Amino acid sequence: MTTILPRRTAALLAFACLGLGVATSAHAQDKNVKIGVLNDMSSLYADIGGPNSVVAVKMAVEDSGLQAKGWKIDVISGDHQNKPDVGVSIARQWIDTEKVDAIADTPNSGVALAVSNVVKEKNAILLNNGAATADLTGKACNANTVSYSYDTYMLANGTGKALTKAGGDTWFFLTADYAFGKALERDTSAVVVANGGKVLGDVKHPLNTADFSSFLLQAQASKAKVIGLANAGGDTDNAIKQASEFGIVAGGQKLAALLLFINDVHSLGLKTAHGLTFTASFYWDLNDKTRAWSKRFQEKTHNHAMPSMTQAGNYAVVLHYLKTLEAMGGNPHDGAKVVAKMKEMPTDDPLFGKGPLRADGRRLIPAYLFEVKKPEESKYPWDYYKLVATIAPDDAAKPLSQSDCPLVKK
């Protein structure tokens, strides 16, 4: 008995190891991927994300070339209605029932912060592009979430710094009353004060409000040189239109659209939007590669719109995600493991170029200070922006030395 038992044990161990090896090999060869595009499909953020974000993600799937190599990649979509509880419910159903590996887009910072917690709990992935709050790569960061195209730190240090240094040293904020607006006001206020300016006050407005009159009157009465619009999408459009009706800019105050998308400018028209200064990391007409991709995108969309910064970001991050899975030899269905590999691999795409994905989940890319053209300066359709300045990648993202992300080792 003393000689048989070790042999049996050894045989069992060998069998177990063989079985584990077969399982691991089969797991590594899994070439099934499911991506869920979660955003606002029907309300104030539908133009900057919406169905056209799904188009961008499907273009990334096509351009990855993986389907021709035998991969099965499914893309589904859902409308979070700008409600965190709805977003969380969809995310849980997708991950638990639909077997979704990665959730993309998530405009609305309140929704994104909630979904980020879900993917951490379920070990899935959040490929954020729509939500602006820098907290996703700061105090609320986790090993399952990345943020690609922009954040409130970038917006504040672009537009806020430029306008304050140009003489706009007193500010009043119109702020969307939820996580995104508060983060954008917080980060911009810090930049204004750091550059010698002063914040005279603020007023919070409900998300997706139609009437800005009382809020604009408070801003006008403040006598601030700059009225900072810490909102986005339809809220920004409505605020700018109604500010024009009130004669605020004509009266000498300047509007700072702290987050402006090309879809907003298209909706407003150059007659209303010209002169607005803002920060972005993408413009369709920036170079030959962005033009070529954007024209392909435009042909595929139902409304023939040029891509927003977030739609471009969805393409870029999904392309990098798929390249990472290919480099791993298959889909391990392990969110933290895949995100760790995404951070190891250098990013490279035709829209944002090359750049690292940092430990905190923030992609390092340049940002650009733009000004909206006057009507007579526009030479062809969607020719809306003038490049004022380029912001280096290291200046567009919060330094890791100042990060409060628990993943960052100081």
Phi and psi in degrees as a GROMACS rama.xvg file:
@    title "Ramachandran Plot"
@    xaxis  label "Phi"
@    yaxis  label "Psi"
@TYPE xy
-67.9268  -25.778  THR-2
-91.3613  -26.178  THR-3
-76.0389  -41.7563  ILE-4
-57.222  -50.2423  LEU-5
-59.6323  -35.4619  PRO-6
-66.0383  -42.8271  ARG-7
-62.7681  -42.0564  ARG-8
-61.784  -44.2628  THR-9
-62.9418  -40.1298  ALA-10
-64.7901  -41.9467  ALA-11
-63.5117  -41.7406  LEU-12
-63.7861  -42.3108  LEU-13
-63.2461  -41.356  ALA-14
-64.2492  -42.6231  PHE-15
-62.581  -43.7238  ALA-16
-65.1214  -39.3546  CYS-17
-62.5256  -44.3641  LEU-18
-62.0414  -41.6249  GLY-19
-62.7935  -39.9242  LEU-20
-64.1291  -41.9596  GLY-21
-64.204  -43.0451  VAL-22
-63.1395  -43.3328  ALA-23
-64.0347  -42.959  THR-24
-62.8417  -44.1178  SER-25
-63.8199  -38.6057  ALA-26
-63.6784  -41.0134  HIS-27
-66.3936  -26.9479  ALA-28
-88.1586  0.683686  GLN-29
-64.3268  118.715  ASP-30
-118.745  36.1373  LYS-31
-107.036  129.792  ASN-32
-135.652  138.281  VAL-33
-130.318  126.101  LYS-34
-118.691  130.234  ILE-35
-108.373  124.488  GLY-36
-94.2728  111.33  VAL-37
-112.625  115.532  LEU-38
-159.629  -168.788  ASN-39
-88.7985  110.472  ASP-40
-93.6018  -10.1187  MET-41
-144.691  2.80225  SER-42
-124.709  -143.232  SER-43
-69.41  -18.0158  LEU-44
-107.197  11.087  TYR-45
-66.2069  -34.1014  ALA-46
-71.724  -33.6109  ASP-47
-85.4822  -16.2468  ILE-48
-130.979  -101.041  GLY-49
53.0517  -153.565  GLY-50
-58.9615  -29.3865  PRO-51
-71.9304  -20.8892  ASN-52
-68.1521  -34.6477  SER-53
-63.8146  -40.8578  VAL-54
-57.5585  -46.157  VAL-55
-62.6012  -41.865  ALA-56
-65.5297  -41.7  VAL-57
-66.1739  -31.3485  LYS-58
-65.6186  -38.1289  MET-59
-64.3034  -41.1948  ALA-60
-60.8195  -45.638  VAL-61
-62.5354  -46.443  GLU-62
-73.1845  -19.137  ASP-63
-66.8613  -26.4023  SER-64
76.276  4.43493  GLY-65
-71.7162  -32.6497  LEU-66
-63.2463  -35.0927  GLN-67
-69.4335  -16.4281  ALA-68
-99.5829  11.9319  LYS-69
98.1497  3.51898  GLY-70
-79.2569  147.282  TRP-71
-110.207  112.162  LYS-72
-122.843  116.039  ILE-73
-106.034  141.339  ASP-74
-122.76  123.035  VAL-75
-120.642  170.053  ILE-76
-143.138  158.689  SER-77
-152.708  156.835  GLY-78
-107.519  114.604  ASP-79
-84.5668  -5.44242  HIS-80
58.3455  19.9021  GLN-81
61.2236  28.7368  ASN-82
-121.524  118.508  LYS-83
-55.4  -38.8417  PRO-84
-66.779  -36.498  ASP-85
-67.5358  -43.9796  VAL-86
-59.4322  -43.5041  GLY-87
-64.5911  -42.1369  VAL-88
-61.3644  -44.691  SER-89
-64.4678  -44.9223  ILE-90
-59.8398  -44.8103  ALA-91
-64.1547  -42.8471  ARG-92
-63.7625  -44.8859  GLN-93
-57.6629  -48.7016  TRP-94
-71.1153  -44.6692  ILE-95
-76.1337  -41.8464  ASP-96
-103.04  -44.6385  THR-97
-85.8475  -9.43576  GLU-98
59.9648  42.3975  LYS-99
-73.4765  133.709  VAL-100
-88.2823  -39.7018  ASP-101
-139.821  140.034  ALA-102
-110.547  128.538  ILE-103
-115.92  154.095  ALA-104
89.4093  -90.9014  ASP-105
56.4691  49.9943  THR-106
-61.2669  138.114  PRO-107
107.28  105.799  ASN-108
-64.1625  -33.8393  SER-109
-62.0198  -43.2675  GLY-110
-65.505  -46.5507  VAL-111
-61.8412  -41.7418  ALA-112
-62.2246  -39.7405  LEU-113
-69.0499  -43.4603  ALA-114
-68.0003  -33.5384  VAL-115
-59.2115  -37.7343  SER-116
-67.3836  -36.2211  ASN-117
-66.0281  -45.9561  VAL-118
-66.908  -30.6895  VAL-119
-65.5422  -46.4138  LYS-120
-62.7244  -39.847  GLU-121
-94.7884  -2.36282  LYS-122
57.3887  42.2602  ASN-123
-101.753  -158.028  ALA-124
-135.425  138.952  ILE-125
-112.014  116.715  LEU-126
-100.71  83.6524  LEU-127
-80.6044  133.992  ASN-128
-134.211  -32.5809  ASN-129
-80.4512  -34.842  GLY-130
-79.9537  133.995  ALA-131
-95.0762  -20.9054  ALA-132
-56.5381  128.227  THR-133
-70.7069  -10.1664  ALA-134
-64.7446  -23.1009  ASP-135
-64.2984  -25.7774  LEU-136
-114.099  14.1175  THR-137
-115.946  -121.715  GLY-138
-64.8239  -22.2281  LYS-139
-101.773  13.5228  ALA-140
-70.289  155.119  CYS-141
-149.666  173.504  ASN-142
-76.0153  -1.68089  ALA-143
-112.647  3.28431  ASN-144
-124.515  136.778  THR-145
-127.259  152.742  VAL-146
-126.414  127.492  SER-147
-104.728  -53.9227  TYR-148
-98.1801  -23.6259  SER-149
-172.465  168.225  TYR-150
-158.838  177.126  ASP-151
-65.8898  -29.0119  THR-152
-63.3685  -45.4918  TYR-153
-61.6514  -45.6647  MET-154
-63.0087  -43.3496  LEU-155
-66.4864  -43.7429  ALA-156
-78.5552  -12.4115  ASN-157
-88.3596  -72.2698  GLY-158
-69.3783  -45.6707  THR-159
-59.9585  -46.7692  GLY-160
-66.6724  -44.8627  LYS-161
-61.9281  -46.3266  ALA-162
-70.6698  -37.3119  LEU-163
-65.0855  -44.4697  THR-164
-67.6684  -24.6378  LYS-165
-84.5399  6.1331  ALA-166
111.866  -6.95194  GLY-167
-83.2548  71.6274  GLY-168
-95.6255  5.08641  ASP-169
-127.823  133.616  THR-170
-128.274  149.102  TRP-171
-135.267  136.146  PHE-172
-108.24  134.572  PHE-173
-101.208  114.122  LEU-174
-123.377  129.029  THR-175
-64.3168  129.909  ALA-176
-84.1065  65.7849  ASP-177
-160.708  -173.806  TYR-178
-52.8411  -45.3799  ALA-179
-61.6124  -53.3658  PHE-180
-59.6545  -42.6683  GLY-181
-65.8266  -40.1566  LYS-182
-66.3365  -39.9954  ALA-183
-68.0396  -42.4593  LEU-184
-63.0983  -43.8256  GLU-185
-58.3388  -49.8948  ARG-186
-69.487  -37.1517  ASP-187
-71.4966  -40.2545  THR-188
-57.6527  -42.3638  SER-189
-62.0547  -39.6117  ALA-190
-69.8645  -42.4323  VAL-191
-58.8567  -48.742  VAL-192
-64.9124  -41.4675  VAL-193
-63.5579  -23.6826  ALA-194
-104.102  21.3275  ASN-195
89.5321  7.58317  GLY-196
-93.1521  -178.967  GLY-197
-138.98  139.317  LYS-198
-96.4588  117.866  VAL-199
-86.0558  -17.9885  LEU-200
161.043  -177.779  GLY-201
-155.24  167.09  ASP-202
-143.841  135.392  VAL-203
-94.5457  137.196  LYS-204
-121.368  151.425  HIS-205
-64.668  149.953  PRO-206
-63.6472  135.994  LEU-207
61.1999  46.0189  ASN-208
-88.5632  149.75  THR-209
-96.2081  -22.25  ALA-210
-117.7  109.645  ASP-211
-101.559  6.45903  PHE-212
-57.6102  -49.0558  SER-213
-66.3562  -35.3354  SER-214
-70.4668  -40.4553  PHE-215
-68.8583  -35.1327  LEU-216
-63.7457  -38.0534  LEU-217
-65.4095  -41.5024  GLN-218
-64.5833  -41.7662  ALA-219
-63.6229  -42.0344  GLN-220
-68.2766  -21.5722  ALA-221
-68.4554  -21.3873  SER-222
64.9407  13.6065  LYS-223
-62.2071  143.825  ALA-224
-69.0518  -31.7562  LYS-225
-125.494  130.705  VAL-226
-104.27  110.659  ILE-227
-86.9896  121.129  GLY-228
-92.189  97.8094  LEU-229
-92.1336  64.0002  ALA-230
-149.889  -171.637  ASN-231
-157.207  168.745  ALA-232
58.625  -133.111  GLY-233
-60.8992  -31.3036  GLY-234
-65.311  -42.6127  ASP-235
-63.7668  -44.7325  THR-236
-58.3038  -48.1493  ASP-237
-65.2732  -39.7997  ASN-238
-63.7453  -42.496  ALA-239
-67.4794  -43.7472  ILE-240
-60.631  -45.7959  LYS-241
-73.9783  -30.2542  GLN-242
-63.6047  -36.8515  ALA-243
-64.8154  -41.6  SER-244
-63.9151  -33.1689  GLU-245
-80.593  -7.31665  PHE-246
70.1515  28.6094  GLY-247
-66.9546  -46.8617  ILE-248
-69.1942  -40.0698  VAL-249
-61.4014  -26.7631  ALA-250
-82.3998  -1.44615  GLY-251
110.397  -9.49945  GLY-252
-87.2265  148.696  GLN-253
-107.308  136.858  LYS-254
-90.5624  132.211  LEU-255
-110.956  106.437  ALA-256
-82.157  95.3088  ALA-257
-68.8141  -22.7906  LEU-258
-139.197  107.946  LEU-259
-127.916  136.441  LEU-260
-114.913  157.807  PHE-261
-61.0015  -29.2171  ILE-262
-65.0008  -34.7231  ASN-263
-64.4628  -46.2026  ASP-264
-62.8178  -41.734  VAL-265
-61.4739  -40.4069  HIS-266
-70.1717  -41.4902  SER-267
-72.4234  -35.9138  LEU-268
85.4169  149.285  GLY-269
-66.5416  -28.5901  LEU-270
-60.4499  -36.9971  LYS-271
-89.5805  -37.7743  THR-272
-89.7698  -14.6781  ALA-273
-58.5987  143.138  HIS-274
92.1531  -13.7809  GLY-275
-65.8174  133.37  LEU-276
-107.053  135.326  THR-277
-157.72  170.076  PHE-278
-117.468  138.864  THR-279
-151.168  162.187  ALA-280
-106.155  -0.977301  SER-281
-148.273  141.896  PHE-282
-145.94  133.22  TYR-283
-58.919  -30.2425  TRP-284
-100.666  26.6408  ASP-285
-76.1794  -39.7417  LEU-286
-158.9  -179.163  ASN-287
-62.0519  -38.6195  ASP-288
-69.6672  -41.9445  LYS-289
-68.0227  -35.2128  THR-290
-66.3504  -45.7682  ARG-291
-62.5556  -45.4855  ALA-292
-66.9434  -42.4768  TRP-293
-64.9235  -34.9655  SER-294
-69.932  -35.1313  LYS-295
-62.7746  -45.7006  ARG-296
-59.5428  -47.4718  PHE-297
-58.4039  -39.2635  GLN-298
-66.6136  -26.1226  GLU-299
-89.695  -14.1889  LYS-300
-89.3807  151.848  THR-301
-69.2227  -29.2241  HIS-302
-105.782  5.52266  ASN-303
54.0601  38.8091  HIS-304
-86.364  151.865  ALA-305
-75.3044  155.218  MET-306
-72.5692  142.857  PRO-307
-78.2709  169.265  SER-308
-57.7761  -39.9634  MET-309
-73.5499  -36.5981  THR-310
-65.2887  -40.2208  GLN-311
-63.3094  -40.4826  ALA-312
-64.1332  -36.4964  GLY-313
-62.5213  -40.7112  ASN-314
-60.3541  -49.5111  TYR-315
-65.0981  -43.447  ALA-316
-71.9713  -37.5225  VAL-317
-68.1193  -37.1206  VAL-318
-60.6188  -44.3239  LEU-319
-66.6336  -39.0629  HIS-320
-59.8501  -45.55  TYR-321
-69.7392  -37.363  LEU-322
-60.8882  -37.5767  LYS-323
-65.6855  -44.5767  THR-324
-61.8222  -39.4516  LEU-325
-63.7574  -41.2968  GLU-326
-64.7835  -28.3349  ALA-327
-81.9763  -6.58483  MET-328
82.7031  3.68726  GLY-329
159.634  178.311  GLY-330
-98.9385  111.214  ASN-331
-76.8107  -7.64888  PRO-332
52.5737  41.8759  HIS-333
-131.31  97.8211  ASP-334
-56.5008  -48.7898  GLY-335
-63.1718  -37.3616  ALA-336
-66.3778  -41.9401  LYS-337
-68.0491  -43.0477  VAL-338
-63.4433  -38.9469  VAL-339
-60.2812  -40.4409  ALA-340
-70.1439  -34.9544  LYS-341
-60.6469  -35.3388  MET-342
-75.0086  -26.0614  LYS-343
-75.2269  -36.1558  GLU-344
-84.1854  135.235  MET-345
-67.6388  139.001  PRO-346
-84.6176  148.756  THR-347
-161.93  115.602  ASP-348
-148.161  163.198  ASP-349
-72.1525  -12.5336  PRO-350
-97.3192  -36.3718  LEU-351
-118.746  -8.04179  PHE-352
80.2767  -149.406  GLY-353
-98.656  153.305  LYS-354
168.317  154.377  GLY-355
-79.4669  154.137  PRO-356
-102.542  112.128  LEU-357
-74.1778  172.837  ARG-358
-60.1099  -30.3937  ALA-359
-83.6063  -0.692915  ASP-360
92.0639  2.19561  GLY-361
-92.2517  128.74  ARG-362
-81.0156  133.955  ARG-363
-87.7769  114.557  LEU-364
-142.032  158.106  ILE-365
-67.9392  158.487  PRO-366
-123.315  163.163  ALA-367
-134.082  136.646  TYR-368
-92.8674  118.769  LEU-369
-115.232  158.487  PHE-370
-127.668  138.295  GLU-371
-73.2437  132.76  VAL-372
-70.1714  156.191  LYS-373
-74.1284  155.859  LYS-374
-52.9759  -40.2719  PRO-375
-73.3208  -14.0943  GLU-376
-86.2878  -16.1598  GLU-377
-81.3762  125.158  SER-378
-103.038  -16.7077  LYS-379
-157.71  167.616  TYR-380
-55.2449  136.748  PRO-381
66.0705  16.7165  TRP-382
-86.8683  86.2071  ASP-383
-116.346  -22.3844  TYR-384
-112.205  145.323  TYR-385
-111.116  131.397  LYS-386
-79.1504  121.097  LEU-387
-96.1129  -44.3133  VAL-388
-158.711  152.793  ALA-389
-105.787  132.942  THR-390
-106.098  123.775  ILE-391
-61.632  148.558  ALA-392
-52.4532  -41.8736  PRO-393
-67.4534  -24.1547  ASP-394
-88.8427  -18.3611  ASP-395
-84.8059  -13.7026  ALA-396
-122.161  148.502  ALA-397
-61.4649  130.485  LYS-398
-59.3005  140.849  PRO-399
-60.8366  -27.2949  LEU-400
-65.404  -20.8544  SER-401
-104.197  4.14696  GLN-402
-73.4404  143.912  SER-403
-109.874  20.6602  ASP-404
-73.9033  126.16  CYS-405
-65.261  -13.4462  PRO-406
-81.2093  -14.1328  LEU-407
-91.7578  124.998  VAL-408
-92.0417  122.062  LYS-409
